[in-house]
Amino acid sequence: MESKIIELNNQKYEIIENDRNCFNLEEIKMKITEYFDSFDYIFGDYAYGKLRLKGFNDSNNKNATKINNINILSDYKSNYCSYGARTFLLKKVK
């Protein structure tokens, strides 16, 4: 997939994963809040027609914790996302 840069809340993000082309900028703009501004990554999953968002941080970020460290993303997908859910991952461009 070719790298694509988008803007949310005056912050640039790179789309680094986009499972089955599920990323929908307009829907995300309606859902995203300033809460996500402090995270290095925004992960989204679609299940049962609903979009859920979760923030993650790089492991070297001082705000990284055991529940928002990007290193646990695969565990998060396995344990908290519906089987077969479409997902995407955005990385903040610094």
Backbone torsions as a table, in degrees:
resi	resn	phi	psi	omega
1	MET	NA	135.4	177.6
2	GLU	-73.7	139.4	-179.8
3	SER	-63.1	137.6	178.8
4	LYS	-133.1	133.3	179.2
5	ILE	-104.6	133.1	177.5
6	ILE	-127.8	169.5	179.0
7	GLU	-126.1	131.6	176.4
8	LEU	-134.8	129.8	179.1
9	ASN	50.2	45.8	179.0
10	ASN	60.5	23.7	177.7
11	GLN	-126.0	137.8	179.0
12	LYS	-89.6	140.1	178.2
13	TYR	-133.0	147.6	173.4
14	GLU	-101.9	133.3	174.7
15	ILE	-80.4	110.4	-177.4
16	ILE	-105.0	-16.7	171.1
17	GLU	-140.8	141.8	179.9
18	ASN	-152.4	78.4	-175.8
19	ASP	-62.2	121.6	178.1
20	ARG	53.3	34.1	175.4
21	ASN	54.9	42.8	-174.8
22	CYS	-84.7	-14.3	-176.3
23	PHE	-61.6	126.3	-179.0
24	ASN	-130.3	99.8	-174.1
25	LEU	-56.6	-44.5	-177.1
26	GLU	-63.5	-41.7	179.3
27	GLU	-66.1	-39.7	-179.9
28	ILE	-67.6	-40.0	178.4
29	LYS	-59.4	-33.6	179.4
30	MET	-72.9	-25.4	-173.2
31	LYS	-99.7	-29.2	-172.5
32	ILE	-74.8	144.6	177.9
33	THR	-128.4	175.3	178.9
34	GLU	-65.6	-14.5	175.3
35	TYR	-51.7	-36.8	-175.3
36	PHE	-81.5	-7.7	-176.6
37	ASP	-60.2	-29.2	-175.7
38	SER	-85.6	-8.1	-177.5
39	PHE	-89.8	149.7	176.8
40	ASP	-80.2	-24.9	-178.1
41	TYR	-135.1	149.7	169.7
42	ILE	-124.1	121.9	178.9
43	PHE	-105.8	136.0	177.6
44	GLY	-127.9	143.7	174.0
45	ASP	-137.1	145.8	178.1
46	TYR	-112.6	124.1	174.8
47	ALA	-142.5	134.5	179.0
48	TYR	55.0	35.7	176.8
49	GLY	77.9	5.9	-178.1
50	LYS	-114.2	141.5	176.7
51	LEU	-95.3	130.7	172.4
52	ARG	-119.4	143.0	178.7
53	LEU	-121.5	147.0	176.0
54	LYS	-144.3	138.8	177.8
55	GLY	-93.7	143.4	176.0
56	PHE	-133.0	156.7	177.2
57	ASN	-121.1	153.5	170.7
58	ASP	-60.7	149.3	-178.4
59	SER	-63.3	-23.8	179.1
60	ASN	-89.9	1.2	176.6
61	ASN	-76.7	132.8	-178.2
62	LYS	-62.8	-18.5	178.7
63	ASN	-90.6	1.0	-179.8
64	ALA	-70.3	135.6	176.0
65	THR	-127.5	177.5	-179.4
66	LYS	-68.4	-16.5	179.4
67	ILE	-101.1	-9.3	178.9
68	ASN	-127.3	15.2	177.9
69	ASN	-77.6	129.3	-176.9
70	ILE	-58.9	-21.8	179.5
71	ASN	-65.8	-16.8	179.5
72	ILE	-96.8	8.1	-174.9
73	LEU	-56.0	-43.8	-178.5
74	SER	-65.3	-37.6	175.5
75	ASP	-64.7	-41.4	178.7
76	TYR	-59.9	-45.9	179.3
77	LYS	-59.5	-43.9	-178.4
78	SER	-66.9	-38.4	-172.0
79	ASN	-95.3	-25.0	-172.2
80	TYR	-122.2	-7.0	178.9
81	CYS	-105.9	146.1	177.1
82	SER	-63.9	146.6	177.6
83	TYR	-57.7	127.6	178.2
84	GLY	80.5	6.2	179.8
85	ALA	-62.5	142.2	174.8
86	ARG	-78.5	139.5	-175.2
87	THR	-135.9	160.0	171.8
88	PHE	-144.7	160.1	179.1
89	LEU	-137.6	128.2	177.7
90	LEU	-111.3	139.2	176.9
91	LYS	-117.2	129.0	179.8
92	LYS	-62.6	134.0	176.0
93	VAL	-90.0	119.6	-177.1
94	LYS	-98.7	NA	NA
